[in-house]
Amino acid sequence: MPRFFCDLPLAVGRLIELPAETARHAIGALRLRAGETVTLFNGDGAEYAGTLEHQGKGAAVRLSSRAEPQRESNLHITLAQGISSGERMDLTLQKSVELGAAAIQPLLMRRTVVKLSGEKTEKRLRHWRGVVVAACEQCGRNLIPPVAEIQEFMPWLRQAASSTHAPQRYLLDPEAATSLRDLPAPNGPILLLAGPEGGFDPDERNAAIAAGCVALRLGPRVLRTETAALAALAAMQAIWGDFR
Protein backbone atom coordinates (compact mmCIF):
# COMPACT_ATOMS: atom_id res chain seq x y z
CA MET A 1 0.00 0.00 0.00
CA PRO A 2 1.46 3.43 -0.93
CA ARG A 3 2.53 5.46 2.12
CA PHE A 4 2.86 9.23 2.31
CA PHE A 5 4.16 11.52 5.03
CA CYS A 6 1.71 14.34 5.73
CA ASP A 7 2.71 16.99 8.27
CA LEU A 8 -0.86 17.65 9.41
CA PRO A 9 -3.10 16.51 12.28
CA LEU A 10 -4.59 13.16 11.22
CA ALA A 11 -7.77 11.53 12.53
CA VAL A 12 -10.22 8.90 11.35
CA GLY A 13 -13.07 10.47 9.35
CA ARG A 14 -11.11 13.52 8.21
CA LEU A 15 -10.58 14.45 4.58
CA ILE A 16 -6.89 15.34 4.28
CA GLU A 17 -5.82 17.44 1.32
CA LEU A 18 -2.40 16.23 0.23
CA PRO A 19 0.41 18.77 -0.21
CA ALA A 20 0.90 19.65 -3.89
CA GLU A 21 4.19 17.76 -4.24
CA THR A 22 2.75 14.65 -2.59
CA ALA A 23 -0.35 14.80 -4.79
CA ARG A 24 1.78 15.08 -7.93
CA HIS A 25 3.81 12.07 -6.85
CA ALA A 26 0.70 10.00 -6.06
CA ILE A 27 -1.19 10.85 -9.26
CA GLY A 28 1.61 11.55 -11.72
CA ALA A 29 4.45 9.22 -10.73
CA LEU A 30 2.58 6.36 -9.04
CA ARG A 31 -0.51 6.63 -11.29
CA LEU A 32 -2.86 6.14 -8.35
CA ARG A 33 -6.56 6.40 -9.13
CA ALA A 34 -9.50 7.66 -7.13
CA GLY A 35 -10.78 4.98 -4.81
CA GLU A 36 -7.42 3.34 -4.18
CA THR A 37 -6.30 2.79 -0.59
CA VAL A 38 -3.26 4.68 0.69
CA THR A 39 -1.64 5.22 4.10
CA LEU A 40 -0.75 8.56 5.68
CA PHE A 41 1.48 9.18 8.69
CA ASN A 42 2.69 12.36 10.39
CA GLY A 43 5.44 11.08 12.69
CA ASP A 44 3.32 10.61 15.83
CA GLY A 45 3.78 6.83 15.79
CA ALA A 46 0.49 5.95 14.12
CA GLU A 47 -0.56 5.40 10.52
CA TYR A 48 -3.92 6.05 8.90
CA ALA A 49 -5.44 4.14 6.00
CA GLY A 50 -7.80 5.97 3.69
CA THR A 51 -9.25 6.30 0.22
CA LEU A 52 -7.74 8.57 -2.40
CA GLU A 53 -9.95 11.24 -3.94
CA HIS A 54 -8.95 13.47 -6.86
CA GLN A 55 -9.57 17.22 -6.56
CA GLY A 56 -8.79 18.75 -9.92
CA LYS A 57 -4.99 18.52 -10.24
CA GLY A 58 -4.73 17.81 -6.55
CA ALA A 59 -5.72 14.91 -4.33
CA ALA A 60 -7.13 14.22 -0.89
CA VAL A 61 -7.47 11.17 1.33
CA ARG A 62 -10.53 10.25 3.39
CA LEU A 63 -9.12 8.53 6.48
CA SER A 64 -10.97 5.40 7.56
CA SER A 65 -8.78 3.61 10.13
CA ARG A 66 -5.87 4.12 12.51
CA ALA A 67 -3.20 1.65 13.56
CA GLU A 68 0.01 1.65 15.61
CA PRO A 69 2.13 -1.21 14.25
CA GLN A 70 5.42 -1.84 16.07
CA ARG A 71 8.22 -1.31 13.57
CA GLU A 72 10.78 0.41 15.80
CA SER A 73 13.88 -1.48 16.86
CA ASN A 74 14.40 -2.56 20.46
CA LEU A 75 17.84 -0.94 20.10
CA HIS A 76 17.96 2.83 20.48
CA ILE A 77 20.96 3.71 18.30
CA THR A 78 22.10 7.25 17.59
CA LEU A 79 24.37 7.32 14.55
CA ALA A 80 26.97 10.07 14.83
CA GLN A 81 28.20 10.22 11.25
CA GLY A 82 31.13 12.14 9.86
CA ILE A 83 29.68 14.01 6.91
CA SER A 84 30.51 12.50 3.53
CA SER A 85 29.96 13.96 0.10
CA GLY A 86 26.84 13.87 -2.07
CA GLU A 87 25.20 10.53 -2.61
CA ARG A 88 27.38 8.80 0.00
CA MET A 89 25.73 10.73 2.82
CA ASP A 90 22.27 10.31 1.30
CA LEU A 91 22.80 6.55 1.10
CA THR A 92 24.02 6.38 4.69
CA LEU A 93 20.99 8.29 5.97
CA GLN A 94 18.49 6.36 3.88
CA LYS A 95 19.75 2.92 4.80
CA SER A 96 20.40 3.72 8.45
CA VAL A 97 16.71 4.61 8.76
CA GLU A 98 15.76 1.32 7.13
CA LEU A 99 18.08 -0.48 9.56
CA GLY A 100 16.41 1.10 12.57
CA ALA A 101 18.64 4.01 13.65
CA ALA A 102 16.70 6.10 16.17
CA ALA A 103 18.52 9.41 15.56
CA ILE A 104 21.29 10.84 13.39
CA GLN A 105 23.95 13.39 14.30
CA PRO A 106 25.91 14.79 11.31
CA LEU A 107 29.44 15.81 12.26
CA LEU A 108 32.07 18.00 10.62
CA MET A 109 35.44 16.33 11.16
CA ARG A 110 39.02 17.11 10.23
CA ARG A 111 38.91 14.80 7.22
CA THR A 112 35.44 15.83 6.06
CA VAL A 113 35.65 16.69 2.35
CA VAL A 114 32.40 18.67 2.21
CA LYS A 115 32.61 22.36 3.14
CA LEU A 116 29.42 23.73 4.64
CA SER A 117 28.54 27.14 6.01
CA GLY A 118 25.58 29.50 6.33
CA GLU A 119 22.72 28.94 3.92
CA LYS A 120 24.47 25.92 2.42
CA THR A 121 24.36 24.21 5.80
CA GLU A 122 20.62 24.77 6.22
CA LYS A 123 19.90 23.63 2.66
CA ARG A 124 21.86 20.42 3.15
CA LEU A 125 20.15 19.75 6.47
CA ARG A 126 16.69 20.19 4.91
CA HIS A 127 17.70 17.80 2.15
CA TRP A 128 18.90 15.15 4.62
CA ARG A 129 15.71 15.41 6.64
CA GLY A 130 13.76 14.89 3.42
CA VAL A 131 15.82 11.77 2.71
CA VAL A 132 14.93 10.44 6.16
CA VAL A 133 11.20 11.09 5.66
CA ALA A 134 11.27 9.34 2.27
CA ALA A 135 13.04 6.37 3.86
CA CYS A 136 10.28 6.16 6.50
CA GLU A 137 7.65 6.22 3.75
CA GLN A 138 9.37 3.29 2.08
CA CYS A 139 10.22 1.10 5.09
CA GLY A 140 7.05 1.55 7.12
CA ARG A 141 8.38 3.47 10.12
CA ASN A 142 5.88 5.86 11.68
CA LEU A 143 8.36 7.61 13.98
CA ILE A 144 10.78 9.81 12.05
CA PRO A 145 14.38 9.68 13.30
CA PRO A 146 15.52 13.25 13.97
CA VAL A 147 18.53 14.60 12.08
CA ALA A 148 20.26 16.94 14.52
CA GLU A 149 21.90 20.24 13.65
CA ILE A 150 25.36 19.85 12.11
CA GLN A 151 28.13 20.18 14.70
CA GLU A 152 31.91 20.27 14.81
CA PHE A 153 33.22 16.96 16.14
CA MET A 154 35.37 18.05 19.11
CA PRO A 155 32.80 20.41 20.75
CA TRP A 156 30.09 17.82 20.17
CA LEU A 157 32.25 15.07 21.71
CA ARG A 158 32.85 17.12 24.87
CA GLN A 159 29.12 17.54 25.25
CA ALA A 160 28.42 13.87 24.51
CA ALA A 161 31.05 12.75 27.02
CA SER A 162 29.20 14.52 29.82
CA SER A 163 25.84 13.01 28.90
CA THR A 164 24.43 9.85 30.47
CA HIS A 165 21.96 9.33 27.59
CA ALA A 166 24.06 6.72 25.76
CA PRO A 167 26.11 4.57 28.18
CA GLN A 168 27.23 2.32 25.28
CA ARG A 169 29.53 4.28 22.95
CA TYR A 170 31.27 2.68 20.00
CA LEU A 171 33.78 4.02 17.51
CA LEU A 172 34.21 2.23 14.17
CA ASP A 173 37.92 1.62 13.67
CA PRO A 174 39.39 -0.96 11.24
CA GLU A 175 42.49 -1.28 13.46
CA ALA A 176 40.61 -2.02 16.67
CA ALA A 177 41.03 -5.34 18.46
CA THR A 178 37.41 -5.63 19.63
CA SER A 179 34.54 -6.99 17.55
CA LEU A 180 30.80 -6.90 18.22
CA ARG A 181 30.77 -10.51 19.39
CA ASP A 182 33.27 -9.62 22.12
CA LEU A 183 30.79 -7.21 23.68
CA PRO A 184 27.90 -7.86 26.08
CA ALA A 185 24.39 -7.01 24.97
CA PRO A 186 23.63 -3.32 25.56
CA ASN A 187 21.49 -2.31 28.53
CA GLY A 188 20.55 1.14 27.26
CA PRO A 189 20.89 3.57 24.36
CA ILE A 190 23.83 3.19 21.98
CA LEU A 191 25.98 5.88 20.40
CA LEU A 192 27.72 4.74 17.22
CA LEU A 193 30.49 6.94 15.75
CA ALA A 194 31.45 6.58 12.09
CA GLY A 195 34.04 8.66 10.26
CA PRO A 196 33.89 10.51 6.91
CA GLU A 197 35.71 9.48 3.70
CA GLY A 198 39.17 9.83 5.22
CA GLY A 199 38.25 8.22 8.53
CA PHE A 200 39.03 9.62 11.97
CA ASP A 201 42.03 11.86 12.47
CA PRO A 202 44.27 10.30 15.19
CA ASP A 203 43.49 13.14 17.60
CA GLU A 204 39.74 12.60 17.05
CA ARG A 205 40.10 8.86 17.58
CA ASN A 206 42.08 9.31 20.79
CA ALA A 207 39.65 11.93 22.09
CA ALA A 208 36.70 9.63 21.41
CA ILE A 209 38.33 6.74 23.25
CA ALA A 210 39.20 9.05 26.15
CA ALA A 211 35.51 10.05 26.19
CA GLY A 212 34.49 6.44 26.77
CA CYS A 213 34.04 5.11 23.23
CA VAL A 214 35.00 1.49 22.62
CA ALA A 215 36.93 1.09 19.34
CA LEU A 216 35.19 -1.55 17.24
CA ARG A 217 36.25 -3.37 14.08
CA LEU A 218 33.99 -4.95 11.48
CA GLY A 219 36.09 -7.80 10.16
CA PRO A 220 39.47 -7.72 8.42
CA ARG A 221 38.58 -5.35 5.57
CA VAL A 222 38.55 -1.54 5.51
CA LEU A 223 35.03 -0.37 4.70
CA ARG A 224 34.07 2.82 2.92
CA THR A 225 32.25 5.48 4.93
CA GLU A 226 28.91 4.66 3.25
CA THR A 227 29.38 0.97 4.15
CA ALA A 228 30.82 1.05 7.67
CA ALA A 229 27.92 2.47 9.67
CA LEU A 230 25.38 0.41 7.74
CA ALA A 231 27.31 -2.80 8.30
CA ALA A 232 27.56 -2.00 12.01
CA LEU A 233 23.84 -1.27 12.29
CA ALA A 234 22.94 -4.49 10.49
CA ALA A 235 25.31 -6.50 12.68
CA MET A 236 23.89 -4.96 15.86
CA GLN A 237 20.36 -5.77 14.73
CA ALA A 238 21.40 -9.35 13.93
CA ILE A 239 23.20 -9.94 17.24
CA TRP A 240 21.16 -7.83 19.69
CA GLY A 241 18.18 -6.40 17.85
CA ASP A 242 15.13 -7.28 15.79
CA PHE A 243 16.83 -9.31 13.03
CA ARG A 244 16.82 -12.31 15.34
C-alpha positions in Angstrom: 0.0 0.0 0.0 1.5 3.4 -0.9 2.5 5.5 2.1 2.9 9.2 2.3 4.2 11.5 5.0 1.7 14.3 5.7 2.7 17.0 8.3 -0.9 17.6 9.4 -3.1 16.5 12.3 -4.6 13.2 11.2 -7.8 11.5 12.5 -10.2 8.9 11.3 -13.1 10.5 9.4 -11.1 13.5 8.2 -10.6 14.4 4.6 -6.9 15.3 4.3 -5.8 17.4 1.3 -2.4 16.2 0.2 0.4 18.8 -0.2 0.9 19.7 -3.9 4.2 17.8 -4.2 2.8 14.6 -2.6 -0.3 14.8 -4.8 1.8 15.1 -7.9 3.8 12.1 -6.8 0.7 10.0 -6.1 -1.2 10.8 -9.3 1.6 11.5 -11.7 4.5 9.2 -10.7 2.6 6.4 -9.0 -0.5 6.6 -11.3 -2.9 6.1 -8.4 -6.6 6.4 -9.1 -9.5 7.7 -7.1 -10.8 5.0 -4.8 -7.4 3.3 -4.2 -6.3 2.8 -0.6 -3.3 4.7 0.7 -1.6 5.2 4.1 -0.7 8.6 5.7 1.5 9.2 8.7 2.7 12.4 10.4 5.4 11.1 12.7 3.3 10.6 15.8 3.8 6.8 15.8 0.5 5.9 14.1 -0.6 5.4 10.5 -3.9 6.0 8.9 -5.4 4.1 6.0 -7.8 6.0 3.7 -9.2 6.3 0.2 -7.7 8.6 -2.4 -10.0 11.2 -3.9 -9.0 13.5 -6.9 -9.6 17.2 -6.6 -8.8 18.7 -9.9 -5.0 18.5 -10.2 -4.7 17.8 -6.6 -5.7 14.9 -4.3 -7.1 14.2 -0.9 -7.5 11.2 1.3 -10.5 10.2 3.4 -9.1 8.5 6.5 -11.0 5.4 7.6 -8.8 3.6 10.1 -5.9 4.1 12.5 -3.2 1.6 13.6 0.0 1.6 15.6 2.1 -1.2 14.2 5.4 -1.8 16.1 8.2 -1.3 13.6 10.8 0.4 15.8 13.9 -1.5 16.9 14.4 -2.6 20.5 17.8 -0.9 20.1 18.0 2.8 20.5 21.0 3.7 18.3 22.1 7.3 17.6 24.4 7.3 14.6 27.0 10.1 14.8 28.2 10.2 11.3 31.1 12.1 9.9 29.7 14.0 6.9 30.5 12.5 3.5 30.0 14.0 0.1 26.8 13.9 -2.1 25.2 10.5 -2.6 27.4 8.8 0.0 25.7 10.7 2.8 22.3 10.3 1.3 22.8 6.5 1.1 24.0 6.4 4.7 21.0 8.3 6.0 18.5 6.4 3.9 19.7 2.9 4.8 20.4 3.7 8.5 16.7 4.6 8.8 15.8 1.3 7.1 18.1 -0.5 9.6 16.4 1.1 12.6 18.6 4.0 13.7 16.7 6.1 16.2 18.5 9.4 15.6 21.3 10.8 13.4 24.0 13.4 14.3 25.9 14.8 11.3 29.4 15.8 12.3 32.1 18.0 10.6 35.4 16.3 11.2 39.0 17.1 10.2 38.9 14.8 7.2 35.4 15.8 6.1 35.6 16.7 2.4 32.4 18.7 2.2 32.6 22.4 3.1 29.4 23.7 4.6 28.5 27.1 6.0 25.6 29.5 6.3 22.7 28.9 3.9 24.5 25.9 2.4 24.4 24.2 5.8 20.6 24.8 6.2 19.9 23.6 2.7 21.9 20.4 3.1 20.1 19.7 6.5 16.7 20.2 4.9 17.7 17.8 2.2 18.9 15.2 4.6 15.7 15.4 6.6 13.8 14.9 3.4 15.8 11.8 2.7 14.9 10.4 6.2 11.2 11.1 5.7 11.3 9.3 2.3 13.0 6.4 3.9 10.3 6.2 6.5 7.6 6.2 3.7 9.4 3.3 2.1 10.2 1.1 5.1 7.1 1.5 7.1 8.4 3.5 10.1 5.9 5.9 11.7 8.4 7.6 14.0 10.8 9.8 12.1 14.4 9.7 13.3 15.5 13.3 14.0 18.5 14.6 12.1 20.3 16.9 14.5 21.9 20.2 13.7 25.4 19.8 12.1 28.1 20.2 14.7 31.9 20.3 14.8 33.2 17.0 16.1 35.4 18.1 19.1 32.8 20.4 20.7 30.1 17.8 20.2 32.3 15.1 21.7 32.9 17.1 24.9 29.1 17.5 25.3 28.4 13.9 24.5 31.1 12.7 27.0 29.2 14.5 29.8 25.8 13.0 28.9 24.4 9.9 30.5 22.0 9.3 27.6 24.1 6.7 25.8 26.1 4.6 28.2 27.2 2.3 25.3 29.5 4.3 23.0 31.3 2.7 20.0 33.8 4.0 17.5 34.2 2.2 14.2 37.9 1.6 13.7 39.4 -1.0 11.2 42.5 -1.3 13.5 40.6 -2.0 16.7 41.0 -5.3 18.5 37.4 -5.6 19.6 34.5 -7.0 17.5 30.8 -6.9 18.2 30.8 -10.5 19.4 33.3 -9.6 22.1 30.8 -7.2 23.7 27.9 -7.9 26.1 24.4 -7.0 25.0 23.6 -3.3 25.6 21.5 -2.3 28.5 20.6 1.1 27.3 20.9 3.6 24.4 23.8 3.2 22.0 26.0 5.9 20.4 27.7 4.7 17.2 30.5 6.9 15.7 31.5 6.6 12.1 34.0 8.7 10.3 33.9 10.5 6.9 35.7 9.5 3.7 39.2 9.8 5.2 38.3 8.2 8.5 39.0 9.6 12.0 42.0 11.9 12.5 44.3 10.3 15.2 43.5 13.1 17.6 39.7 12.6 17.1 40.1 8.9 17.6 42.1 9.3 20.8 39.6 11.9 22.1 36.7 9.6 21.4 38.3 6.7 23.3 39.2 9.0 26.2 35.5 10.0 26.2 34.5 6.4 26.8 34.0 5.1 23.2 35.0 1.5 22.6 36.9 1.1 19.3 35.2 -1.6 17.2 36.3 -3.4 14.1 34.0 -4.9 11.5 36.1 -7.8 10.2 39.5 -7.7 8.4 38.6 -5.4 5.6 38.6 -1.5 5.5 35.0 -0.4 4.7 34.1 2.8 2.9 32.3 5.5 4.9 28.9 4.7 3.3 29.4 1.0 4.1 30.8 1.0 7.7 27.9 2.5 9.7 25.4 0.4 7.7 27.3 -2.8 8.3 27.6 -2.0 12.0 23.8 -1.3 12.3 22.9 -4.5 10.5 25.3 -6.5 12.7 23.9 -5.0 15.9 20.4 -5.8 14.7 21.4 -9.4 13.9 23.2 -9.9 17.2 21.2 -7.8 19.7 18.2 -6.4 17.8 15.1 -7.3 15.8 16.8 -9.3 13.0 16.8 -12.3 15.3 
